[in-house]
């Protein structure tokens, strides 16, 4: 069987990595299949996807800016042009099935695919879905949800909670000693892993910088992913036990050495932390659509599965929360056990099951 799959999604790692996980699983099940990605022409997927070995087409599209309306002057033109581009891609490639994982480009492509009655699936990562996926819900064939909290936003007859697909490398056990050797860090020192998302997080970086001396007084090793935008500013702070990186390429190793995690609350990061059972302090980004990161983290905090500190309260609340995690081993254990109960280790397999049904019924 030689099915043809188009996957559309991107803008951030939270949309790209699930898309790549689905593509890898699809090629594993259908080795002769053709897979094409469609993304936004000026976003990170245009580099990340080819690096992973897949072809990609770019659309001239960007998101609607709710804070600065002046930036939306070209939005109608971009939307129309991206729909025409999507039409051309679908006519030339003739996919068997189309998948959208979120991001600017997925809306036009899946919208046009629905005109042609091409079987389509959206994979919504967040507890609170974005506008695009909510609008597409009535048009697509199937909906795979990363969180049960999102069920109320979608038609029950076509929705299933699968969890979010996780990079296969994270499912392979790695010892702390081996991970520490890979990263060039101590295997015995308690380790705090700081994650600001694929682009970095200004507020988290400022908080860590402000409390760096206090962290070190607890003999904590710091593995700090500061983001490319902030690398020059924070790299001078590096020392024997303060390891500062713009981006962490070896995430399985970083998670393996981590005893505590401070992170944004993107859906992919949450899914990975649930799978690995890491005690986590979430500081959600307030600069995302529908404030979905805070809703993602709140779903865990309500079940005592994580600590949530909002940016608006972080100056006062961050250090007491982090210090309690550092000092209280029982709290770390409880949070780790509770967050692991939210894991969906077979998410990719369940999404593939839904895709296979669409292909067989096409």
N, C-alpha and C positions, 0 to 999 in steps of 0.2 A: 504494500500500500504506500502511495506517495502523496500524502496530503500536503497542502500548502498553507502555512500559518503566517499571518501578519500580527505582530505585537506592537502596540502603540502605547507609549508612556515615557515619562522622563521629567526633567527639570531638576530633580534631586535624586540622590542615591536611594531614597525611600521608595521611589517609583521604578528606578532602573534595576536595582538588584533583584526584586521580585520578578520583574520581566525576564531577566537573564536566567533565573532559576527555572521559570516555566519553559523557556526556550531550550535549556539543557535537558530537562525532563522529556520534552516533546521529541527532541532528536534521539534521545535514548530509546524511547518507545517506537519511534518511526525513523530509523536510520536514513531512509531515502527521502525524508521530508525536506521541503524547502521552507526556510524561515527568513522573513524580512521584517526588520524593525522600521518604525516610522516615529520620528521625534520632532522636536522644535529645532530649527536650523541653527540657533545660536546658544543652545544649552549643552550641558555636560554629556548628555547621551551621545552626541555626535563624535565624541572621543572614546567614551567608556565602552560603547557597544562594539565598534570595530576592534578595539583592543581585546574583546572577549571572543572575537572570531566571527561576528555576524555582520551582514550588510545592513545599512540603514539609509533611509531617505529622510530628508529634512523638510518640514513645512515652515512657511513664513507665518508664524503665529506666536502670540504672547498672551499672558493672562490679563484679565481685566483688573485694573488698579482701582480699588475702592477708596484709597486714601488721597490719591493725586489724580483727579479727573483729567487734567491736562495731558497726562501721559496716554490717555485713551483715544486721542484724536485719530490715530491710524487703526484702531481696533476693528471697526467695521470692515475696512478694506482688507486687513489681514485675515479676518474671518472668512470673507467671501473667497479670497485667493486660496486659503488653506483648504476650503471645501472643494474648489476646482482641482487643486493639487491632489487631494485625496481621491477624487473621482478618477483622475488619470492613473494613479498608482493601482487602484482596485481593478481598473479595466486591463492594465498591462499584466499585473501579477496574477489575477484571478484566484484569490485565496479560497481554500476550503472552509476556513474558520478564522475569525478575527478576535483578538484579545486586547482589552484596554486595561492598563494598570494605573491610570491616573496621569495627570500632567497636561500641559496645554494642548499637545497634539492629539491626545486620545479622543477628545470631543468631536472635532470635525471628521476624523476617520471613521469612528463608530457610527456617527450620524449618517454618513454617506453609505456605509455598509448596510445599514438598516433599510435604505431605499431599495437595495438590490436583494433584500431578504437573505443576505449572507449570515449564516449562524455566527453569533457573537456572544462574547462573555466579558463581563467586567469583574476585575478583582479589586475590591475596595479594602484598603489596608486599615483605615481608621475607625475608631469607635463612633466618630461623628463624621459622616461622609461629606465630600465636597459637592458643590452645586452641579458640576458637570456630570458626575455619576448619578446624582439624584434625577437629573433631567433625562439621562440615557436609560434609566431603569425600565421605563415602559417600552422601550424600543429593542433592547437586547434580549437574547435567548436565555441567558443564565447569569446568575450573580453569585460570586464567591466572596464571602466576607471574612475579614481578618478578626473581627470581634463580634460577639453576640450582641453587644450594645447597639450595633448598627441595624439589627434586624427590623426594628420598628420603622425604618425609613424606606424599606423596599418591599415589593410584592412578595408575599410569603410563598407563592406557588413556584417561583423561579429562584429563590434565594437559599443558600446553604452556608453554614458557618464552617469554614475549612481551616481558619487560621491563615497566617501569611507564610508564603514560601521562604525558606531559609537557605542561605548558601550552603552547599553540600559539605564544604570544608569544616563548617562549625559543628557538624554532627559526628565528626571523627575525634575520638578522645585524644587529648594531648596532655602530657604531664606538665606540672608547673616547672619542673627542672628543665625539661626540653624546651618549653616555651621561653623561659628566661634566657637560655643559651641562644635561641634564635633572635631575641630582641637585644641581647647584650645587657641585661639587667640582672639584679640580684634575685635568686630563687628563694631566699629565706626571709627577706625583709617584707613586712606587710605592705601591700601595694594598693594605691588609689589610682583608678583609671578614670580619666576625665575625657568625655566625648562631647563635642559641640556640633555634631552633625558633619556632613561632608564639606560644608563651607566654613565651619568654625562658628563660634558663638561669642559675640563681644561681651555680653554680660557675664557669662560663665568664666571667661578669661579674666575679667576684672576681679571677680570674686576670688578666684584661685590666687591671683597675684597678690591681692590684699591680705589673704590669710596664709600666704606661703610659709612665713616664719612659724606660725602656729602649727601648721601641718607638719613641718619638719621637726618641731619639738616633740612630736609623738613618734619620732623615728619611722615615719611613713615614707615609702618610696613612691614617687609620683610619675605616672605615665600620662603625659598631658598632650592630647591632640588639640592643637590650638587653631588649626585651619590655615590655609595658604595666605589669606588676607592679613593674618596677624603674626605670621612666622618671624618676620624681621623684628617686630616689637618685643616678642617674648623669648626668642632664642637666646639672648644674652643671660637669661636667668638659669640656663641649664647648668647642672652640676653633677656630681657623682650619683646622687640619688634623685635628681630631678631631670627627667628625660622628656624633652619637648620636641614634638614632631608636627609638621603641617598636616600630615595625613598618615594614618596607620594602615600600611598595606597588609600586615599580617594580623588581622583581627582575631583569628582563632588563638594565636599565641597571646595577644593582649588580654583577651578574656580569661585565658587559662591562668595568667599570673595575678589577675585582679581579685582582691578581697572585698573591695568596695568600689562602686561605680557612681560617678556623677555624670548625668547625661541629659540631653534634650529628650523630648518624649515623642519622637517620630515613631510611626507604627512599626517600621522595620527594626529599629533599635529595641523597642519594647519586646517584639517577638523573639529576638535573639536573647535578650536578657531573661525572658521567661523560660526559654528552652534550657539555658545554662544555670538558672537558679541563682542569679547574682543579686545580693542586697544592693539596692539602688536608691539614690536620691535624684529625683527628676526635677529639672528646672525647665518647664516647657517654653518654647518660643512663643511670644505673643504676636509675632509677625507672620502668622499663617492664616489661611482662610478658615472662617468660622471658629477660630481659636481651637482647632481640633486637637492640638497637642495637649492642651490642658485637660480636655475631655478624655483623651487616651490615658493620661496619668491618673486622673481622678478615679477612673474605673478600677485601677489597681489600689490606689490609696484607700478607697472605700472598703476594701477587703483586707486591709492591713498587709498588702503585698508590696508596698513601696512607700517611700516618703515623698511627698509633693511639696515643693516650695515654689511659689509663683515669683516671677521677676519683680512684681510690684512690692513684694514683701521680703525680697532676698537679702537686702542689706542688713536687716535685723535677724531674719530667720535662718539664713544659710549656715552660718558657723555653728550655732547651737545644734542644728539638725545633723550636720556632718560630724561634729565632735561626739555626739551621742552614738553615732554609728561606729566611730573609731574606738570608743571606750567600751561599748556594750556588745560583747560577743553573742549573748543570748538574743539580742535584738537582730543582729546580722543573721543569725541562724533562722529565726522566725521569718524574717522578710524573705530570705532565700527559699525556704520551704514553701511559703505562701505564693510567691511569684511563679514558682515552677508549676503550680497547679493550673496556671493559665496557659501553659505551653500547648502547642499543636504540632507535635513532632512529625505528623504525617500530612501536613498541609499540601505540599507539592503533589503527593500521590492523589489526594482527594480532588485537587484542581484538575489533574490529568484525567481523573475518572469523569468529571463533568465535561471536559473537552472531548473525550472519546465518545461520550453519548451524543454530543452535538454532531460529530463527524459521522457517526453511524446512522444518525437520523436525517442527515442532509439529503 
